[in-house]
Amino acid sequence: MPNIPFLLANLGFAIILISLTFRDILWLRVLCVLGTVLVFPLYVFRDEIVWTSLGWNFAGVLINLLQIVILILYRRPLVLKGIEKQIYTSVFNALNPRTFVKIFKLAKLEEYIDNTILIRRNDPVGSLYLIIDGNVEVTLEDNTERIISSNIFIGEQAFITGETASATVRILSDRATLLKWDSRTLQDFLDKDAELSNTFDLILTTDIIGKLRRMGS
């Protein structure tokens, strides 16, 4: 009569070994759990239960099951709504939605009244802004005035270069809604991922180019 626990254990060990060839960590963990469970009878159906091996393997299964749940939840499609969806679609669509949400949560949604000065020329710039609603006036070094509105960044050149402001910026609407990041906090977040930092710089550079074209027209 075949030794069923022994056969199951060998099958389990084979599955665990195969799991190590998977690049996808989710499937690696799923197969690892399956393989480990198949090994359990080897520790149970014998003259004396091997509690130590059974216990440690059971702990490994629980940890892998927890990680599997976390991975599945993380991989679920992220549905953006409201202002998050509007900003992502208009400005940040080059980013992964989940990464965008993290960046969005670093910002504060603030309202400003008419004539509020956001940035003064030649002053340090400690914040990066994105106009959500309302008009903003930009006064250049030669006193040329330009009006910009929704989905446009303010302070992006200073954020990229670290230099002082090249223009004075003030609110030109009764009320304006802006998204505001602390430059240091945002930069620290971006510095953790070189690819993300490069993509974010590209988003800002694209904004600068578009702004220069509008101002030149």
N, C-alpha and C positions, 0 to 999 in steps of 0.2 A: 504494500500500500504506500503510495507516495507521501512524503513528508510535506503536507500542505504549508505549514508555517515557514518551513525552509524554502520552498519554492516561491512563496509570496515575498519573503525577505529578499531573495535574489532578484526578483522582479523589481522590488522597491528600490534596491541599491542601483540597479541598472537605470531606472527612471531618474533617480537623483543624479547619476553620472551624466545622463543625457541632458538633464536640465542645465548643467553647467555649460553646454554648448550654445544656449539661447542668449542672444543679445538683449532681448526684451526682458527687463527685470520682472515684469508682471508674470509672464509665462514661466520664467525661471522659478519664481516663488510658488506658483500653482503646482508645477510638477514636483517641486521639492516637498510640498505638503503631501501630495499623492504618494510619492515614493516612501516618505517617512511613515505614513499611516499603514502602508503595506508591510512595513517591517515590524509593526507592533506585535502581531501574533507570535513572532519569534521570541519575544520577551515574556509573553503571557502563557502560551500553551506549552509549558514545560514543567518539570517536577517542582521547581521553585521560581516564582516570578522575579524577574530581574528589575526590581523597582528603580534602581539608580539609572539604568539605561532608558527605561520606560519614562521616567520622570523628566530627564533632560530632553529626550526626543519630543515629549508632549509639550514641554516649554517652547521648543523650537517651532513646533506646529502652531502654537498660539501666537507667537511673535510674527510668523509668516502670514497667518490669517489676518492679523491686524494690519500689516503692511499691504496686503492685497486689497483690503477694504479702502485704505487710504489712497492707494494708486487708482482704484476704480473711481473713487469720488473725484480725484484730481483730474482724471481724464474725461470726465463728463463734459459735454459741450457747455461753455459758459455763455449764458444769455444776458447780454447787456440791455439795460432799459434806461429810458429817460435821458438825462443829461450825459450820463456815461456813454450811452450808445451814440448820441449826437457828436460828442467830442472824439470818440474813437473813430467813427466813420469819416469825419471831416479832417482830422489831424493825425491821429495815431495809428492808422490802419496798417502801418508797416511793422507794428509790434504784435506779439502774441497777446490775445485778449487778457489772459491772466496777468501777464507782465504789466500791461497797461493799467489794470485795476490797482496793482501795487503802487504804480507811479501816481495814479489818480488820488489814492488815499494819503499820499504824502502832502497833497496840496490842500489849501483851504479855499472854499467858495466865499468870496467877499463882495459886498456891494459898496459902491462909491458914489458920491454926489458930484454934481457939476463943479468944475474948476479945481477939483482935488489934484494936487501935483503928485504923480506917482514917482517920477524920476526927474532929477535936475542934471543938466549937462555938466560934465566934468566931475560929478560926485560918484563915489563908489556905489555899486548896485548890488544889493544883498538879496534881491528876489527876482524870480522869473515869473512873468504873468502870461496868461492866455485870456484874450477877450472872449467872453461868452455872449454877452449882449451889451449893446451900447456903442457909442462912438468915442474915439480917443484922438486927441490932437498931438502930433509930433512936430516940435519946432527944432529944425536943424541948425547947424552952426552958422549958416549964412542967413538965419532968421526965416528961411523958407518953412512954410507950415503945410503939413499934410494930415489928412484925416484917415484913420484906419478903423476897422470895425471887427465884427465877429470872426473867430477862428484864427486870429493873428496873435503872434507872440509879442511881448514887450520885454526888453532887457535881454534878448537872446544873444546879441553880439557880446555884451559884457559877460554873459554866462560862459560863452565859448572861450573868449580871449582872456578873461579876468581883468580887463581894463575898465577904466571909468566910463560913465555914460557919454555917448556921442551926441545925445539930443535930450531936450526937455520934453516930458510927456505928461499931459494932463487930461482929465476927464472932460468930455465935451457933450455929455448928455445929462438930463436931469438925474438919471440914475444909470449906473453901468454895473454889470456883473462880471467879475473876473475870477479866474482860478489863479491862486498865488502859491508858488513854491518857495521855501527858503533855499537859496542857492547852495549853501553848504550841505544841508541835509540831502538834497537831491543829488548833488555831485558825489557824496559819500555812497549813496545807493548805487549810482551808475558805475562807480569805480570797482564795484565787486564783480562786474561782468563786462569784459572788454568789448564783446560783440554787441551787447546792449548799449554800451556807451557810444560806440561808433554809429549804431542805428539812430540813437537819439540825436547825436550831432548832425546826422544827415537830415533828420526831420527839421531841426532848427535852421540848417543851411538852406534847405528848400524854402522855408518860410522867409528867410532873408532875401533870397533871390526873387521870390514872388513880390515881396514888399518893395524892393528896389524897382522892379518893373512897373508896379502900380504908381509909385512916386514919380517915375520918370515919364509917365505917359501924360 
